[in-house]
Every structure is written in structure tokens, then in C-alpha cells.
Amino acid sequence: MSFFEEKNPEMDRYLENHASSEPEILKKLRRETYQKTTQPHMISGYQQGRLLTMVSQMIQPKNILEIGTFTGYATLCLTAGLAKEGKITTLDVNEDLAYLPRKYFAESEYSEQIDFKLQDAKEFLKNTDEFFDLVFIDADKENYVEYFKLIKPRTQSGAIVMFDNVLWYGKVLEENPKQKSTQIIKELNDLVAKDEDFENLILPLRDGVNLLRRK
Ligand SMILES: C[S@@+](CC[C@H](N)C(=O)[O-])C[C@H]1O[C@@H](n2cnc3c(N)ncnc32)[C@H](O)[C@@H]1O
């Protein structure tokens, strides 16, 4: 659920009814996420999933990084455009839930191309020497600025980076926010807008997606 969905559920239904239909595996995963997890709203909604799939299909990435696997919905959306020899590394720290993404990744036609790691994202980023051509960040908001700083050197010209929840339920409009997460998301959006190495656009989809392309 997001700021925008809460405001206009009818429009949200219309948007969903006029997008390509959701593949069976995603429907099943969405259902199970709502049945088995305590915070199912964390899942990327279907519209956002479609966006991830379409971006992935447009750039046909060889190496994707996702920060924040949760139950694997966005991971499976991102796999749809993977190059033949491509792979996706997806990171999470929640061991209790790991059985769910593992089950769906095993079922996926891309199972061999998915590397699911139970590892803190900062630790991973500080130790990797890989370059990524598509990155999706949807995890602990307090680390978004640090993630941006660590991800930038791991991208090259043409790379796409997407940050989720960058409108933070509209709280980015607060002038002096008390909440740490709001402060960090505002700092991230300012930093990205000023960074000469990227061009970007905040899509007001769901809770806002900051879409960046490395020049
Ligand atoms: C909003 S959910 C991700 C939703 C997922 N992208 C989807 O579409 O279904 C955020 C996830 O980030 C994970 N997370 C939080 N801190 C993390 C960290 N430091 N490193 C990696 N993952 C983290 C949480 O455990 C949680 O599963």
C-alpha cells in the first residue's frame, strides 16, 4: 500500500486492469506473501513489478543487483529481461523469511541465474569488484545515501539504478523532518539531482521510484 493507492484506490485498480496481466508465478507469490508474512505491504506492487520487468527487458542486463529481496517478487520481475548468460544477485538479511524466495526462485525458469545471498548490503558493496548494469534498491531507508555512494563506483556508462520509496508517503515535502528515514531520503534525492554523472527522474508511481541512468 502506498500514499497514492490510499488516496485513489479506484484509479489504482484502473491502472492495474490496463497493464499486461501478471504471470502465474507472481500471482502465487503475491498470495503467499499476504498469507505468510507480517508486513506484506513491503512487496513491490504489480504496477511497480511491471516497471521493473519493462526496464529489464529494455536494457537486457548482464549483471543485476537487488538490495532487499523480501519474498522475491521484484527479483522475479527483474529476471524477465536478463541476458542469456546474465545473473541477478539479490541481498537480504532476514533469515526467517528466506524459505519463501528460495522456493519461488527454484520454481522460476531463471533459477540458475539467481544468486540469493543472506548478507548485509553494505558489507556486500564494500567487498565486491563487480560492475552492475541494473540496480534496484528497496531496503533500509536509513542507508540509502550510503548505498548510492557505494553503488556509484560499481556502475559504468548506461547503467540504470532505481531507488524505491523516494517520496516516502509524501513526507519528502516536510521542510524539517524529524524522522531519520525522511531526512535520508531527502538527502538522497538532493544528491542524485545534483550528481553530474547521472540523469534521473522521480516517477510518482506508488511511493515514488527514483530512476537514474549513468551518463
Ligand atoms: C521493502 S522490502 C523489499 C521488497 C522487495 N523488493 C519486493 O519487491 O518484494 C525490504 C527488505 O530489505 C531487507 N533489508 C533491510 N536491511 C537490509 C540490509 N542492510 N541489507 C540487505 N537487506 C536488507 C529487509 O529484510 C526486507 O526484506
The ligand as a MOL file (V3000), in Angstrom:
LIG
                    3D

  0  0  0     0  0            999 V3000
M  V30 BEGIN CTAB
M  V30 COUNTS 27 29 0 0 0
M  V30 BEGIN ATOM
M  V30 1 C 10.5560 -3.4330 1.2550 0
M  V30 2 S 11.3080 -4.9790 1.4940 0 CHG=1
M  V30 3 C 11.8260 -5.4260 -0.1390 0
M  V30 4 C 10.6810 -5.7600 -1.0410 0
M  V30 5 C 11.0670 -6.4600 -2.3120 0
M  V30 6 N 11.9720 -5.6600 -3.1240 0
M  V30 7 C 9.8220 -6.8080 -3.1100 0
M  V30 8 O 9.5390 -6.1570 -4.0770 0
M  V30 9 O 9.0890 -7.7040 -2.7160 0 CHG=-1
M  V30 10 C 12.8310 -4.5640 2.2720 0
M  V30 11 C 13.7500 -5.7190 2.5650 0
M  V30 12 O 15.0620 -5.1840 2.8350 0
M  V30 13 C 15.6990 -6.0560 3.7290 0
M  V30 14 N 16.8440 -5.3730 4.3500 0
M  V30 15 C 16.8100 -4.4980 5.3940 0
M  V30 16 N 18.0530 -4.1000 5.7070 0
M  V30 17 C 18.9030 -4.7270 4.8300 0
M  V30 18 C 20.3020 -4.7250 4.6480 0
M  V30 19 N 21.0960 -3.9900 5.4450 0
M  V30 20 N 20.8530 -5.4790 3.6660 0
M  V30 21 C 20.0290 -6.2260 2.8560 0
M  V30 22 N 18.6940 -6.2710 3.0020 0
M  V30 23 C 18.1230 -5.5320 3.9670 0
M  V30 24 C 14.5820 -6.4270 4.7150 0
M  V30 25 O 14.8930 -7.6110 5.4250 0
M  V30 26 C 13.3760 -6.5480 3.7900 0
M  V30 27 O 13.1330 -7.8950 3.4210 0
M  V30 END ATOM
M  V30 BEGIN BOND
M  V30 1 1 1 2
M  V30 2 1 2 3
M  V30 3 1 2 10
M  V30 4 1 3 4
M  V30 5 1 4 5
M  V30 6 1 5 6
M  V30 7 1 5 7
M  V30 8 2 7 8
M  V30 9 1 7 9
M  V30 10 1 10 11
M  V30 11 1 11 12
M  V30 12 1 11 26
M  V30 13 1 12 13
M  V30 14 1 13 14
M  V30 15 1 13 24
M  V30 16 1 14 15
M  V30 17 1 14 23
M  V30 18 2 15 16
M  V30 19 1 16 17
M  V30 20 1 17 18
M  V30 21 2 17 23
M  V30 22 1 18 19
M  V30 23 2 18 20
M  V30 24 1 20 21
M  V30 25 2 21 22
M  V30 26 1 22 23
M  V30 27 1 24 25
M  V30 28 1 24 26
M  V30 29 1 26 27
M  V30 END BOND
M  V30 END CTAB
M  END
